[in-house]
C-alpha cells in the first residue's frame, strides 16, 4: 500500500512551504509549484509553471483535483499550503479504507445558500450565483439542502470513482466561471456536485486539529478554524 501527501504553491511570495513536523517513513511528500527556487529537505518539488494558465486559483485547482498525475500512491492526502503536519498521518491514511472521501466540514456556514454571498466581495458575480440557483431548480433541489465542506484537506482513494468526481468538478468549475477563468470558489461547486450527483458517496468528516496546524495564508500566524 503506497501513501502520498500532495500540496501546491503557485505565485511568487503567495504562500509558505511548511515542513511536516513529523515525517512518516515510506510516505511520499510532493509539492507542485511554479517557483523554480523553492527548496525543501522533505517535500519532493515538482516544477510545473502552467504558463498557459493565467489564474493562480486555476493553477491550484488543476493540481489539487488531478493528484494522480503526480503519484501512483493508493491513498492520497491533499493539503492546502496553509496546513502544517504536526503528527503521524498513518492513522489518517489507514482510515481512508473506511470511506470514499474525507473532507473538512466548513467551520462557519452550514449550507451552500449561506456560503455563496460570502464570495461576492472576493469576486463572485451575481450571475454566477444565479447559475447555481438555476441548476438547483433544474435538479429539484434547494441550495439550503446542500451541506458545505472545505477543500483545504482531502483524503482520497486513487481509483476511478475519485478520478471521475474530480474530472466532473473541474468541468463544473469551468462552466460556472467567466472571462476564461474557472469560478473562484472550489468548495461551492464541490458541495453542489457531491449532493446532486454523488449523494450515496460515503463521506468522512475530518478533524484537521488531530493532524495539522492551520495558518493564515502567507503568514506564520495560526488560524484556529
C-alpha positions as CSV (number, residue, x, y, z in Angstrom):
1,X,0.0,0.0,0.0
2,X,1.5,3.3,-1.1
3,X,0.8,6.7,0.6
4,X,1.4,10.2,-0.7
5,X,0.8,13.7,0.6
6,X,0.4,16.5,-2.0
7,X,0.5,20.2,-1.6
8,X,0.9,23.1,-4.0
9,X,2.3,26.7,-4.2
10,X,1.7,29.0,-7.1
11,X,2.7,32.6,-7.4
12,X,5.8,34.4,-6.1
13,X,5.6,35.1,-2.4
14,X,2.0,33.8,-2.3
15,X,2.5,31.0,0.2
16,X,5.0,29.5,2.6
17,X,6.1,25.9,2.2
18,X,5.6,24.3,5.6
19,X,7.8,21.3,6.5
20,X,6.0,18.5,8.3
21,X,6.9,18.3,12.0
22,X,6.5,14.5,11.9
23,X,7.7,12.6,8.9
24,X,6.3,9.1,8.2
25,X,8.6,6.5,6.7
26,X,7.5,5.3,3.3
27,X,5.1,8.3,2.7
28,X,5.8,10.4,-0.4
29,X,5.7,14.2,0.2
30,X,5.1,16.1,-3.0
31,X,4.8,19.9,-3.7
32,X,3.8,21.2,-7.1
33,X,4.9,24.8,-7.8
34,X,5.7,27.4,-10.4
35,X,8.6,28.7,-8.3
36,X,12.0,27.4,-9.6
37,X,13.8,28.4,-6.4
38,X,11.5,26.6,-4.0
39,X,13.6,24.2,-1.9
40,X,12.8,21.6,0.8
41,X,14.5,18.7,2.6
42,X,11.3,16.8,2.8
43,X,9.0,17.7,0.0
44,X,9.7,16.5,-3.5
45,X,9.5,19.7,-5.5
46,X,7.8,19.3,-8.9
47,X,8.2,22.4,-11.1
48,X,5.1,23.0,-13.2
49,X,4.7,26.6,-14.3
50,X,1.4,26.0,-16.2
51,X,2.3,29.0,-18.4
52,X,-0.9,28.8,-20.4
53,X,-3.0,29.3,-17.2
54,X,-3.2,32.9,-16.0
55,X,-5.2,32.5,-12.8
56,X,-3.3,31.3,-9.7
57,X,-6.6,29.8,-8.4
58,X,-7.0,27.8,-11.6
59,X,-3.4,26.5,-11.3
60,X,-4.1,25.3,-7.8
61,X,-7.4,23.7,-8.8
62,X,-5.8,21.9,-11.8
63,X,-3.2,20.3,-9.4
64,X,-5.5,19.7,-6.4
65,X,-8.1,17.9,-8.5
66,X,-5.6,15.9,-10.6
67,X,-3.2,14.5,-8.0
68,X,-3.0,11.2,-10.0
69,X,-0.7,13.0,-12.4
70,X,2.0,13.2,-9.8
71,X,1.8,10.0,-7.9
72,X,0.6,6.4,-8.2
73,X,0.0,6.0,-4.5
74,X,-3.1,4.1,-3.4
75,X,-4.1,6.6,-0.8
76,X,-3.6,10.3,-1.1
77,X,-3.9,13.2,1.3
78,X,-4.2,16.6,-0.4
79,X,-3.4,19.5,1.9
80,X,-3.5,23.2,1.4
81,X,-0.2,25.0,1.9
82,X,-1.8,26.8,4.9
83,X,-1.7,23.5,6.8
84,X,1.4,22.1,8.6
85,X,1.5,18.4,9.6
86,X,2.1,18.1,13.3
87,X,1.7,14.3,13.9
88,X,1.9,11.0,12.1
89,X,-0.5,10.7,9.2
90,X,-0.5,6.9,9.1
91,X,-3.8,6.6,11.1
92,X,-5.4,9.1,8.7
93,X,-4.2,7.1,5.7
94,X,-5.4,3.9,7.2
95,X,-8.8,5.4,7.9
96,X,-9.4,6.1,4.2
97,X,-10.3,2.4,3.8
98,X,-13.5,3.2,5.7
99,X,-14.9,5.8,3.4
100,X,-15.0,7.1,-0.2
101,X,-13.6,10.6,0.6
102,X,-12.6,12.6,3.7
103,X,-13.5,16.3,3.9
104,X,-13.4,19.0,6.5
105,X,-16.7,20.5,7.4
106,X,-17.0,24.2,6.8
107,X,-16.4,25.9,10.2
108,X,-18.9,28.8,9.7
109,X,-21.6,28.2,7.1
110,X,-23.6,25.0,7.1
111,X,-25.0,25.0,3.5
112,X,-24.4,26.4,0.0
113,X,-27.1,29.1,0.2
114,X,-25.4,30.6,3.2
115,X,-21.9,30.4,1.7
116,X,-22.4,31.9,-1.8
117,X,-22.9,35.5,-0.7
118,X,-19.6,35.4,1.2
119,X,-17.8,35.0,-2.1
120,X,-19.1,38.2,-3.6
121,X,-16.5,40.5,-2.0
122,X,-13.8,38.1,-3.4
123,X,-15.1,38.4,-6.9
124,X,-18.0,36.0,-7.3
125,X,-20.5,37.6,-9.7
126,X,-24.3,37.7,-9.2
127,X,-24.9,36.0,-12.5
128,X,-22.8,33.1,-11.2
129,X,-25.0,32.8,-8.1
130,X,-28.0,32.8,-10.4
131,X,-26.4,29.9,-12.2
132,X,-26.3,27.9,-9.0
133,X,-30.0,28.8,-8.4
134,X,-31.0,27.7,-11.9
135,X,-29.1,24.4,-11.7
136,X,-30.7,23.7,-8.3
137,X,-34.1,24.4,-9.7
138,X,-33.5,22.1,-12.7
139,X,-32.3,19.4,-10.3
140,X,-35.2,19.9,-8.0
141,X,-33.0,20.7,-5.0
142,X,-32.7,23.7,-2.7
143,X,-29.4,25.3,-2.0
144,X,-30.0,25.3,1.7
145,X,-30.2,21.5,1.5
146,X,-26.6,21.2,0.2
147,X,-24.1,20.7,3.1
148,X,-20.9,22.6,2.8
149,X,-17.3,21.4,3.1
150,X,-13.9,23.0,2.8
151,X,-11.3,21.9,0.2
152,X,-8.2,22.6,2.2
153,X,-7.9,19.0,3.2
154,X,-9.0,15.9,1.2
155,X,-8.3,12.3,1.9
156,X,-8.9,10.1,-1.2
157,X,-8.5,6.8,-2.9
158,X,-6.6,6.6,-6.1
159,X,-9.4,4.9,-8.1
160,X,-11.7,5.5,-11.0
161,X,-14.6,6.9,-8.8
162,X,-12.4,9.7,-7.4
163,X,-11.0,10.5,-10.8
164,X,-14.5,10.8,-12.2
165,X,-15.6,13.1,-9.3
166,X,-12.6,15.4,-9.7
167,X,-13.0,15.5,-13.5
168,X,-16.6,16.5,-13.2
169,X,-15.7,19.1,-10.6
170,X,-13.2,20.8,-12.9
171,X,-15.7,20.7,-15.7
172,X,-18.3,22.3,-13.4
173,X,-15.9,25.0,-12.3
174,X,-15.2,25.9,-15.9
175,X,-18.9,26.0,-16.7
176,X,-19.6,28.3,-13.7
177,X,-16.5,30.5,-14.5
178,X,-16.2,33.5,-16.8
179,X,-13.6,35.5,-18.7
180,X,-11.8,32.2,-19.5
181,X,-11.2,31.5,-15.7
182,X,-12.9,28.9,-13.6
183,X,-15.2,30.0,-10.8
184,X,-13.1,31.4,-7.9
185,X,-14.6,29.1,-5.3
186,X,-13.9,25.4,-5.2
187,X,-16.0,24.4,-2.2
188,X,-19.3,25.8,-3.6
189,X,-19.3,23.7,-6.9
190,X,-17.8,20.8,-5.0
191,X,-20.7,20.8,-2.5
192,X,-23.2,21.1,-5.3
193,X,-21.7,18.2,-7.2
194,X,-21.5,15.9,-4.2
195,X,-25.1,16.5,-3.1
196,X,-26.6,16.4,-6.6
197,X,-24.7,13.6,-8.4
198,X,-22.9,11.6,-5.7
199,X,-25.4,11.6,-2.9
200,X,-24.6,8.0,-2.0
201,X,-20.9,8.7,-1.5
202,X,-19.6,7.7,1.9
203,X,-18.1,11.0,3.3
204,X,-16.0,11.2,6.4
205,X,-15.8,14.5,8.3
206,X,-12.2,15.1,9.2
207,X,-10.9,16.9,12.2
208,X,-7.8,18.7,11.0
209,X,-6.6,19.6,14.5
210,X,-5.7,15.9,15.1
211,X,-3.0,16.1,12.4
212,X,-2.4,19.8,11.3
213,X,-2.0,23.3,12.4
214,X,-3.7,25.8,10.1
215,X,-2.2,29.2,9.4
216,X,-3.5,32.3,7.7
217,X,-2.4,32.3,4.0
218,X,1.2,33.5,3.5
219,X,1.8,34.2,7.2
220,X,3.1,32.5,10.3
221,X,0.0,33.4,12.3
222,X,-2.2,30.5,13.4
223,X,-5.8,30.1,12.3
224,X,-7.8,28.0,14.7
225,X,-10.7,27.2,12.3
